[in-house]
Amino acid sequence: MTASRPKLGLVVGGGGLPPSLIARCQASGRPFFVIRLKGFADDQTLSAPHVTVGIAEIGKIIACLRAEACQALCFAGLVQRPDFASLKPDLKGLSLLPGVIAAAAQGDDGLMRHMLNIFEREGFQIEGADQIGDDLTLPAGPLGLHAPQPTHQSDISQALRVARAMGELDIGQGCVVVAGLVLAVEAQEGTEAMLRRCIGLADAIKGNPDHRKGVLAKCPKPIQDLRIDMPTIGLSTVERAAEAGLSGIVGEAGRLLVLDRQAVIAAADAAGLFIFGAAAP
């Protein structure tokens, strides 16, 4: 059934999500083509059928997708907000640039929604990464051997509350809470950099591998379009959370992507961390 789905165009940046989606397309037999964004996409995506295009070459991206008969489109991977003054748009990109800049002034989510609208107006069906593989999102309850205990519940509740409040302000998706204290919040630096800051904090205010405390929470922003920017965790997230002495990771069930699921579970089990899918509000 998957092979009968429309050919998929994958517009990709960096990180582990694009290779995961490529592997799922290959395993299911779904036809696909990769648009690698120059300066962002990793070498891991070079083995797939692809073209490498500048982020502002919107006309070229659309032309390539049509030449490859792609009807559906998925945006995946890490892409930093560009310096608009340094962009080199093609004619199509140049005509769209004023609207893109205006949307960027409304925040990252406004910019991403605007970009989705551009491609939808061109006739492409937008798919979220969770639609490419049915086992990509965090299920409800514990994932792996370990589950949160009653002593963890207050930190879980506080971390989810803070992460959701940050999302309301379009700041970031993650935060770390230990014993009710907010140790760190995620902004533009990303989850791993935030966790590295926590690793450097004194044990007096955080846990350690011998006495774990606190949680990392990641939640989508209320205004964001989950087809393009669903929160994500992977093996490195678990490794950094373990180094930071945390007890576990929590997200909203069905609204958090889990990359390299088996490796993530194995690492969390070995470190004694729980990964837990909470009910979305």
SEZAMAR-728924 format. One record per residue (C-alpha): residue in one letter; x negated, y, z negated. Coordinates in steps of 0.1 Angstrom, whole numbers, plus 5000, padded with zeros to 4 digits. Layout:
<atoms>
AXYZ
...
</atoms>
This chain:
<atoms>
M500050005000
T497150244992
A495750205027
S498950335042
R498650665023
P497550975043
K493851025049
L492351215020
G489951505022
L487751534991
V486451884986
V483751824960
G481351994937
G478951834912
G479351584883
G480651234880
L484251274892
P483551294930
P481550964932
S484250794911
L486950904935
I484850804965
A484450454949
R488250424944
C488950514980
Q486450264992
A487749994969
S491450044979
G490750095016
R492150445017
P490650645045
F488850965033
F486351235043
V484151445020
I483651815022
R480551885001
L480352234988
K476852364994
G474852444962
F477352254940
A477751894953
D475251624941
D473251384962
Q475551104950
T478051204976
L475651195005
S476250825013
A479950885021
P481151035054
H480751405049
V479951755060
T478252015038
V479952355039
G479552695021
I482152764995
A483453075014
E483552905048
I487352845045
G487852835083
K485152565087
I486552355058
I490052365074
A488752285108
C486751985095
L489751855076
R491951875107
A489251725130
E489051425106
A492951405106
C493151455068
Q496651525056
A496051515019
L493451704999
C491851674965
F489451914948
A487051744924
G483851824906
L482052104889
V481952444907
Q480752754890
R482553084897
P480653234926
D479053574928
F481453724953
A478853984965
S476453704976
L479053494995
K478753435032
P482253385044
D483353285079
L486053485097
K488853305079
G487053335046
L486453705052
S490253765058
L491153585026
L488353735004
P490354034991
G493153804979
V490653564963
I488853844944
A492253984932
A493153634920
A489853584903
A490553904882
Q493453704867
G491153434853
D489853104865
D493252944866
G494653224887
L491753184911
M492252804914
R496052834919
H495353094946
M492952854964
L495452564962
N498152794977
I495852875007
F495452505016
E499052425010
R500052705034
E497852535059
G499952225056
F497752005033
Q499351795006
I497451854974
E496651554952
G495251554917
A492351324908
D494651124886
Q496751034917
I493750884934
G493150614907
D495850504883
D493350424855
L491550754854
T493550924826
L493450864788
P496150634776
A498150694744
G496550564713
P493050444707
L490750364736
G488350094724
L487749924691
H487950224668
A490950424658
P491250744638
Q491950694601
P494250904579
T491251114567
H490751224603
Q494351354609
S493851704596
D490751764618
I492651614648
S495551844643
Q493352144638
A491152074668
L494152014691
R495752334678
V492652544684
A492052384719
R495552464729
A495352824716
M492052874736
G493952754766
E496653014761
L493953274763
D492253114794
I488953064775
G488152694777
Q489352344772
G487452204742
C486452264706
V484852084677
V486352084642
V484651934611
A486451934577
G488852204589
L486052434601
V485752524637
L482052454646
A482252544683
V484552634711
E483952584748
A483752864772
Q481952884806
E478952674794
G480952344794
T481552064770
E478051914769
A476352244762
M478852314734
L478051974719
R474352044721
R474952354700
C476652134674
I473751894674
G471452174663
L473652264633
A472752174597
D474051844583
A475652044555
I478352164578
K478651864602
G478351484602
N475451264612
P475150914627
D475150764592
H478150964579
R480351074608
K482751374604
G484951584626
V486351564661
L485951694697
A489351794712
K489851864749
C493251994762
P494452144795
K495352504795
P499052564796
I498852764827
Q496452554847
D497352334876
L496351974866
R495851884903
I492552074903
D491152114868
M492251844844
P489951814814
T487351534817
I485151324795
G482451074805
L479550884791
S477451194784
T480351334764
V480351034741
E476551034738
R476451404728
A479451364704
A477651074688
E474451274685
A476451554669
G477651314642
L481351334652
S483851074642
G485751084675
I487151244706
V490851334711
G492851444741
E496351444754
A497451114768
G497851134805
R496251474806
L492451394802
L490351214828
V488050944815
L485050884839
D483150554838
R485750414815
Q484050084806
A480750254799
V482550524778
I484350254758
A481150054753
A479250364741
A481950474717
D482350124703
A478550094697
A478350434681
G481450384659
L483450674675
F487150664682
I488650804714
F492350874710
G495150984732
A497551204714
A501051294726
A501251604747
P503351884733
</atoms>
